[in-house]
Amino acid sequence: MQLTNRSKVVVNKQMTFKERIYLPAIFSGMMITLSHLFKKKVTIQYPEQTRPVSKIYRGQHVLKRDDAGAERCTACGLCAVACPAEAITMVAAERKKGEEHLYREEKYAATYEINMLRCIFCGDCEEACPKEAIFLTDRKVDSEYQRKSFIYGKDILVEGIDLAKRVDVSHRETAEVAAFKTHKEYAHNKVYQKK
């Protein structure tokens, strides 16, 4: 019984003497190997040498602060929901009286962790954030020997208060976002001023 009307002709071709001794095939393979010995090396000596990367390279994350030094993250959880690798976890907390200079909104992330072993550096967290609190930078993630070392908390992710040590992510903004940020009357662009 035939299941299909397609048939395939199988040829039982015998190998020639030249093919049976394999020496021509071995010599042609060796010639390819020898030709690569005299070509320019493509290996770079990292970390002494680095390859040029794009200005929109997606590397290590950073949690941004506003101009007054307050954390932008409001622990809304949109970045964690948008993450396809489920690498982001956070615990929200309420801002206490006297902490207005530390946190921008009434709610903030008490703990914010990214498992860098799970992260695929897709940038979905950056796109999902309504407060422009998380960005991917051009910094590379350091190599470690322990798995625990790859869970980055706020101590690593939050940028410093000093303006000179801030991470510049202006090249990751679209023209529309940059134009929106020039309007200081919108609530999103207002900076907390101590009274």
Backbone as CSV, one residue per row, in Angstrom:
resi,resn,N_x,N_y,N_z,CA_x,CA_y,CA_z,C_x,C_y,C_z
1,MET,0.850,-1.179,0.000,0.000,0.000,0.000,0.894,1.240,0.000
2,GLN,0.603,2.163,-0.890,1.393,3.385,-1.025,0.606,4.540,-0.433
3,LEU,1.230,5.308,0.501,0.537,6.412,1.172,0.501,7.672,0.324
4,THR,1.539,7.926,-0.430,1.568,9.106,-1.287,1.954,8.691,-2.695
5,ASN,1.702,9.597,-3.619,2.094,9.304,-4.993,3.480,9.862,-5.325
6,ARG,4.165,10.393,-4.319,5.524,10.880,-4.519,6.491,9.728,-4.303
7,SER,7.398,9.592,-5.173,8.405,8.541,-5.007,9.783,9.164,-5.163
8,LYS,10.718,8.611,-4.456,12.078,9.104,-4.494,12.972,7.987,-5.000
9,VAL,13.735,8.289,-6.003,14.639,7.296,-6.568,15.916,7.301,-5.737
10,VAL,16.261,6.161,-5.189,17.460,6.030,-4.381,18.534,5.415,-5.259
11,VAL,19.688,6.070,-5.279,20.788,5.601,-6.100,21.853,5.007,-5.193
12,ASN,22.273,3.830,-5.497,23.326,3.183,-4.731,24.640,3.377,-5.478
13,LYS,25.142,4.605,-5.433,26.349,4.957,-6.177,27.572,4.455,-5.425
14,GLN,28.434,3.818,-6.083,29.663,3.298,-5.491,30.722,4.404,-5.475
15,MET,31.505,4.466,-4.383,32.573,5.456,-4.291,33.730,5.046,-5.195
16,THR,34.368,6.068,-5.742,35.538,5.797,-6.577,36.729,5.490,-5.685
17,PHE,37.830,5.060,-6.295,39.041,4.756,-5.523,39.559,6.000,-4.816
18,LYS,39.510,7.134,-5.490,39.975,8.408,-4.909,39.141,8.775,-3.685
19,GLU,37.829,8.526,-3.732,36.959,8.838,-2.600,37.158,7.842,-1.460
20,ARG,37.480,6.595,-1.780,37.643,5.570,-0.751,38.920,5.755,0.066
21,ILE,39.953,6.321,-0.492,41.190,6.477,0.283,41.182,7.747,1.147
22,TYR,40.257,8.656,0.951,40.037,9.855,1.778,41.188,10.844,1.789
23,LEU,42.315,10.531,1.195,43.469,11.434,1.261,43.216,12.783,0.587
24,PRO,42.587,12.839,-0.591,42.322,14.168,-1.158,41.441,15.035,-0.255
25,ALA,40.460,14.414,0.406,39.586,15.178,1.309,40.372,15.678,2.518
26,ILE,41.265,14.847,3.038,42.076,15.248,4.190,43.012,16.388,3.795
27,PHE,43.647,16.279,2.625,44.562,17.337,2.176,43.826,18.653,1.915
28,SER,42.620,18.590,1.343,41.880,19.845,1.109,41.475,20.484,2.431
29,GLY,41.130,19.673,3.421,40.822,20.207,4.751,42.032,20.830,5.407
30,MET,43.202,20.180,5.254,44.435,20.727,5.818,44.832,22.026,5.136
31,MET,44.564,22.147,3.851,44.884,23.392,3.135,44.033,24.554,3.665
32,ILE,42.772,24.257,3.960,41.906,25.299,4.538,42.444,25.733,5.899
33,THR,42.828,24.760,6.722,43.377,25.066,8.046,44.656,25.885,7.934
34,LEU,45.556,25.489,7.034,46.814,26.225,6.868,46.584,27.634,6.330
35,SER,45.579,27.799,5.481,45.315,29.143,4.949,44.851,30.094,6.052
36,HIS,44.172,29.556,7.084,43.712,30.407,8.194,44.860,30.821,9.108
37,LEU,45.957,30.091,9.084,47.094,30.450,9.939,47.710,31.789,9.554
38,PHE,47.615,32.158,8.302,48.273,33.373,7.818,47.321,34.558,7.690
39,LYS,46.074,34.375,8.106,45.116,35.485,8.066,45.203,36.300,9.347
40,LYS,44.679,37.512,9.300,44.670,38.396,10.468,43.771,37.800,11.550
41,LYS,44.229,37.860,12.783,43.466,37.310,13.905,42.230,38.160,14.170
42,VAL,41.108,37.518,14.452,39.876,38.241,14.757,39.628,38.309,16.257
43,THR,40.443,37.597,17.023,40.282,37.586,18.471,40.797,38.901,19.045
44,ILE,40.029,39.457,19.993,40.505,40.650,20.701,40.885,40.248,22.117
45,GLN,41.788,40.972,22.697,42.274,40.678,24.044,41.456,41.485,25.057
46,TYR,40.251,40.988,25.351,39.386,41.653,26.324,39.913,41.357,27.715
47,PRO,39.962,42.247,28.654,39.407,43.599,28.717,40.374,44.694,28.287
48,GLU,41.609,44.344,27.899,42.536,45.386,27.450,42.032,46.052,26.172
49,GLN,41.459,45.264,25.282,40.876,45.784,24.050,39.358,45.580,24.117
50,THR,38.632,46.505,23.570,37.179,46.341,23.490,36.725,46.658,22.079
51,ARG,35.671,46.009,21.677,35.093,46.283,20.367,34.231,47.533,20.459
52,PRO,34.134,48.297,19.392,33.224,49.448,19.427,31.778,48.962,19.483
53,VAL,30.970,49.626,20.290,29.562,49.259,20.409,28.700,50.432,19.959
54,SER,27.479,50.131,19.612,26.532,51.154,19.189,26.205,52.078,20.359
55,LYS,25.825,53.303,20.070,25.487,54.230,21.162,24.174,53.851,21.835
56,ILE,23.381,53.001,21.208,22.147,52.537,21.843,22.281,51.084,22.300
57,TYR,23.515,50.670,22.593,23.794,49.333,23.115,23.031,49.141,24.420
58,ARG,22.427,47.977,24.588,21.661,47.696,25.803,22.503,46.845,26.749
59,GLY,23.013,47.488,27.779,23.857,46.808,28.761,23.224,46.848,30.135
60,GLN,24.045,47.060,31.148,23.589,47.042,32.540,22.529,48.112,32.792
61,HIS,21.566,47.781,33.618,20.464,48.683,33.942,20.907,49.758,34.928
62,VAL,20.159,50.842,34.941,20.355,51.895,35.935,18.983,52.423,36.322
63,LEU,18.791,52.668,37.626,17.584,53.325,38.122,17.918,54.797,38.293
64,LYS,17.222,55.636,37.567,17.545,57.060,37.500,16.968,57.837,38.686
65,ARG,17.591,58.973,38.937,17.105,59.951,39.901,16.674,61.190,39.125
66,ASP,15.820,62.018,39.737,15.447,63.263,39.076,16.504,64.327,39.361
67,ASP,16.260,65.539,38.914,17.250,66.610,39.054,17.552,66.962,40.506
68,ALA,16.583,66.719,41.395,16.789,67.026,42.805,17.427,65.869,43.568
69,GLY,17.624,64.728,42.908,18.257,63.585,43.562,17.295,62.558,44.115
70,ALA,15.996,62.733,43.883,15.009,61.759,44.369,14.865,60.622,43.364
71,GLU,14.618,59.411,43.875,14.435,58.253,43.001,13.149,58.404,42.201
72,ARG,13.220,58.124,40.914,12.055,58.241,40.048,11.092,57.059,40.187
73,CYS,11.609,55.870,40.520,10.797,54.648,40.536,9.686,54.747,41.569
74,THR,8.462,54.434,41.150,7.298,54.463,42.038,6.781,53.061,42.327
75,ALA,7.538,52.031,41.988,7.185,50.631,42.242,5.822,50.276,41.669
76,CYS,5.535,50.767,40.473,4.256,50.450,39.839,4.225,49.014,39.323
77,GLY,5.396,48.444,39.048,5.478,47.054,38.627,5.326,46.826,37.139
78,LEU,5.208,47.884,36.350,5.038,47.703,34.914,6.275,47.097,34.269
79,CYS,7.446,47.431,34.779,8.669,46.845,34.215,8.727,45.351,34.491
80,ALA,8.302,44.944,35.681,8.303,43.520,36.033,7.288,42.747,35.203
81,VAL,6.148,43.364,34.921,5.127,42.707,34.105,5.578,42.618,32.653
82,ALA,6.268,43.638,32.173,6.705,43.661,30.772,7.895,42.748,30.519
83,CYS,8.623,42.371,31.553,9.829,41.570,31.389,9.478,40.155,30.935
84,PRO,9.880,39.757,29.728,9.547,38.412,29.254,10.303,37.313,29.985
85,ALA,11.430,37.636,30.586,12.225,36.642,31.302,11.880,36.578,32.785
86,GLU,10.984,37.442,33.243,10.598,37.537,34.656,11.830,37.709,35.547
87,ALA,12.692,38.622,35.156,13.946,38.850,35.874,13.836,39.934,36.940
88,ILE,12.759,40.727,36.924,12.636,41.869,37.839,11.655,41.545,38.954
89,THR,12.076,41.795,40.183,11.191,41.671,41.343,11.330,42.935,42.179
90,MET,10.233,43.326,42.803,10.274,44.523,43.646,9.253,44.420,44.761
91,VAL,9.511,45.160,45.817,8.586,45.281,46.938,8.329,46.766,47.131
92,ALA,7.051,47.147,47.102,6.681,48.557,47.245,6.544,48.928,48.716
93,ALA,6.774,50.198,49.006,6.609,50.725,50.359,6.087,52.152,50.261
94,GLU,5.490,52.631,51.358,4.965,53.992,51.422,6.047,54.933,51.939
95,ARG,6.123,56.094,51.329,7.088,57.107,51.758,6.649,57.677,53.102
96,LYS,7.589,57.797,54.010,7.289,58.351,55.335,7.531,59.854,55.334
97,LYS,7.006,60.505,56.334,7.189,61.946,56.458,8.673,62.253,56.656
98,GLY,9.169,63.196,55.913,10.572,63.567,55.977,11.427,62.906,54.904
99,GLU,10.838,61.981,54.131,11.580,61.300,53.071,11.254,61.853,51.684
100,GLU,10.660,63.028,51.638,10.256,63.606,50.347,11.450,63.853,49.434
101,HIS,12.602,64.136,50.010,13.789,64.387,49.199,14.408,63.095,48.655
102,LEU,14.023,61.944,49.224,14.576,60.664,48.775,13.766,60.023,47.651
103,TYR,12.435,60.169,47.729,11.560,59.494,46.772,10.611,60.505,46.157
104,ARG,10.397,60.389,44.881,9.628,61.372,44.129,8.138,61.307,44.419
105,GLU,7.598,60.108,44.580,6.161,59.919,44.794,5.923,59.335,46.183
106,GLU,4.626,59.150,46.526,4.277,58.604,47.832,4.674,57.131,47.956
107,LYS,4.749,56.443,46.836,5.108,55.035,46.837,6.479,54.887,46.189
108,TYR,7.301,53.992,46.729,8.627,53.769,46.166,8.986,52.288,46.273
109,ALA,10.031,51.880,45.611,10.488,50.494,45.661,11.429,50.321,46.842
110,ALA,10.961,49.616,47.867,11.822,49.350,49.022,12.939,48.393,48.621
111,THR,12.596,47.374,47.860,13.609,46.501,47.260,13.315,46.393,45.781
112,TYR,14.343,46.445,44.996,14.240,46.334,43.542,15.405,45.475,43.098
113,GLU,15.114,44.314,42.526,16.172,43.392,42.140,15.992,42.929,40.699
114,ILE,17.116,42.808,40.007,17.134,42.258,38.649,18.098,41.087,38.645
115,ASN,17.598,39.940,38.224,18.445,38.766,38.081,19.111,38.841,36.710
116,MET,20.370,39.210,36.689,21.076,39.420,35.431,21.312,38.132,34.658
117,LEU,21.216,36.980,35.320,21.348,35.717,34.600,20.097,35.417,33.779
118,ARG,18.966,35.948,34.206,17.726,35.726,33.470,17.455,36.820,32.449
119,CYS,17.983,38.000,32.692,17.711,39.151,31.829,18.211,38.890,30.414
120,ILE,17.396,39.244,29.426,17.784,39.070,28.023,18.086,40.416,27.363
121,PHE,18.112,41.486,28.141,18.488,42.827,27.679,17.653,43.263,26.473
122,CYS,16.348,43.021,26.560,15.455,43.358,25.448,15.025,44.819,25.472
123,GLY,15.040,45.462,26.639,14.639,46.858,26.743,13.159,47.054,26.980
124,ASP,12.393,45.976,27.189,10.955,46.119,27.438,10.680,46.843,28.751
125,CYS,11.533,46.660,29.752,11.350,47.351,31.035,11.496,48.851,30.835
126,GLU,12.431,49.235,30.018,12.683,50.646,29.723,11.482,51.273,29.015
127,GLU,10.896,50.534,28.081,9.746,51.051,27.337,8.488,51.093,28.186
128,ALA,8.354,50.166,29.144,7.137,50.090,29.942,7.092,51.125,31.056
129,CYS,8.228,51.643,31.473,8.288,52.541,32.629,7.665,53.899,32.307
130,PRO,6.591,54.276,33.023,5.960,55.575,32.757,6.717,56.750,33.367
131,LYS,7.622,56.496,34.293,8.344,57.557,34.995,9.776,57.732,34.509
132,GLU,10.170,56.995,33.452,11.538,57.030,32.957,12.535,56.783,34.085
133,ALA,12.251,55.728,34.849,13.096,55.418,35.996,14.163,54.400,35.670
134,ILE,13.920,53.506,34.730,14.895,52.463,34.420,15.362,52.603,32.978
135,PHE,16.660,52.505,32.799,17.259,52.570,31.473,18.337,51.503,31.377
136,LEU,18.604,51.060,30.169,19.738,50.187,29.904,20.875,51.069,29.421
137,THR,22.042,50.887,29.992,23.178,51.749,29.684,24.155,51.038,28.755
138,ASP,25.257,51.695,28.457,26.276,51.082,27.608,27.324,50.331,28.428
139,ARG,27.102,50.219,29.742,28.040,49.487,30.597,27.812,47.983,30.463
140,LYS,28.881,47.228,30.500,28.776,45.770,30.433,28.593,45.216,31.842
141,VAL,27.885,44.099,31.946,27.703,43.432,33.233,28.977,42.670,33.555
142,ASP,29.504,42.900,34.744,30.754,42.249,35.148,30.557,40.747,35.301
143,SER,31.597,39.999,35.017,31.540,38.550,35.204,31.831,38.220,36.659
144,GLU,31.198,37.180,37.141,31.344,36.751,38.532,31.462,35.238,38.574
145,TYR,31.821,34.708,39.745,31.934,33.263,39.924,30.733,32.671,40.651
146,GLN,29.988,33.485,41.365,28.841,33.006,42.141,27.548,33.502,41.524
147,ARG,26.518,32.665,41.544,25.220,33.035,40.979,24.572,34.168,41.772
148,LYS,24.796,34.196,43.081,24.200,35.245,43.922,24.669,36.628,43.518
149,SER,25.880,36.712,43.001,26.451,38.000,42.625,25.723,38.633,41.448
150,PHE,24.943,37.856,40.704,24.243,38.373,39.535,22.857,38.912,39.854
151,ILE,22.451,38.889,41.105,21.182,39.510,41.490,21.509,40.920,41.952
152,TYR,21.203,41.875,41.073,21.545,43.268,41.334,20.399,43.940,42.091
153,GLY,20.747,44.533,43.238,19.771,45.266,44.030,19.921,46.762,43.808
154,LYS,19.233,47.521,44.655,19.272,48.977,44.519,20.661,49.540,44.788
155,ASP,21.470,48.827,45.560,22.817,49.316,45.842,23.663,49.393,44.577
156,ILE,23.380,48.563,43.600,24.116,48.580,42.332,23.367,49.365,41.268
157,LEU,22.039,49.262,41.261,21.243,49.813,40.171,20.997,51.314,40.265
158,VAL,20.774,51.841,41.457,20.437,53.262,41.594,21.693,54.101,41.388
159,GLU,21.563,55.119,40.532,22.720,55.973,40.275,22.973,56.899,41.454
160,GLY,24.164,57.440,41.514,24.554,58.298,42.624,23.829,59.633,42.647
161,ILE,23.855,60.284,43.789,23.188,61.581,43.940,23.990,62.682,43.259
162,ASP,25.320,62.557,43.270,26.188,63.562,42.669,25.903,63.677,41.174
163,LEU,25.607,64.895,40.707,25.255,65.114,39.295,26.388,64.738,38.348
164,ALA,27.625,64.875,38.801,28.766,64.550,37.933,28.883,63.050,37.685
165,LYS,28.351,62.242,38.597,28.456,60.789,38.473,27.198,60.149,37.890
166,ARG,26.268,60.951,37.426,25.039,60.414,36.836,25.323,59.754,35.500
167,VAL,24.501,58.794,35.159,24.652,58.079,33.891,23.838,58.825,32.834
168,ASP,24.492,59.187,31.740,23.817,59.919,30.665,23.052,58.937,29.783
169,VAL,21.737,59.077,29.745,20.896,58.221,28.907,20.109,59.059,27.906
170,SER,20.559,60.272,27.664,19.820,61.161,26.765,19.767,60.615,25.345
171,HIS,20.757,59.839,24.939,20.747,59.276,23.589,19.702,58.171,23.432
172,ARG,19.134,57.680,24.542,18.104,56.643,24.472,16.697,57.237,24.413
173,GLU,16.578,58.532,24.638,15.272,59.184,24.579,14.883,59.467,23.135
174,THR,13.587,59.391,22.887,13.103,59.787,21.566,12.953,61.305,21.531
175,ALA,12.808,61.851,20.348,12.656,63.305,20.206,11.379,63.788,20.886
176,GLU,10.329,62.976,20.847,9.059,63.359,21.475,9.205,63.467,22.990
177,VAL,9.931,62.521,23.599,10.129,62.542,25.052,10.987,63.744,25.443
178,ALA,12.022,64.020,24.681,12.882,65.171,24.983,12.085,66.476,24.887
179,ALA,11.176,66.574,23.910,10.339,67.775,23.781,9.354,67.871,24.939
180,PHE,8.802,66.737,25.369,7.859,66.721,26.490,8.529,67.165,27.781
181,LYS,9.774,66.789,27.975,10.478,67.127,29.216,10.799,68.606,29.334
182,THR,10.720,69.351,28.242,10.985,70.784,28.322,9.827,71.532,28.974
183,HIS,8.633,70.917,29.027,7.459,71.545,29.642,7.445,71.236,31.132
184,LYS,7.881,72.170,31.935,7.974,71.959,33.382,6.618,72.051,34.080
185,GLU,5.572,72.488,33.356,4.273,72.615,34.012,3.559,71.275,34.153
186,TYR,3.970,70.268,33.401,3.351,68.942,33.516,3.837,68.270,34.787
187,ALA,2.931,67.561,35.453,3.239,66.954,36.754,4.400,65.972,36.672
188,HIS,4.501,65.294,35.565,5.576,64.301,35.420,6.954,64.963,35.429
189,ASN,7.042,66.200,34.964,8.325,66.888,34.871,8.641,67.756,36.082
190,LYS,7.712,67.877,36.991,7.960,68.719,38.167,8.939,68.041,39.101
191,VAL,9.824,68.814,39.648,10.818,68.323,40.589,10.395,68.765,41.969
192,TYR,10.517,67.841,42.948,10.155,68.164,44.312,11.051,69.268,44.857
193,GLN,10.424,70.298,45.375,11.169,71.396,46.001,10.802,71.446,47.488
194,LYS,11.792,71.369,48.324,11.535,71.417,49.758,11.041,72.794,50.137
195,LYS,9.978,72.841,50.926,9.376,74.119,51.300,9.905,74.601,52.608
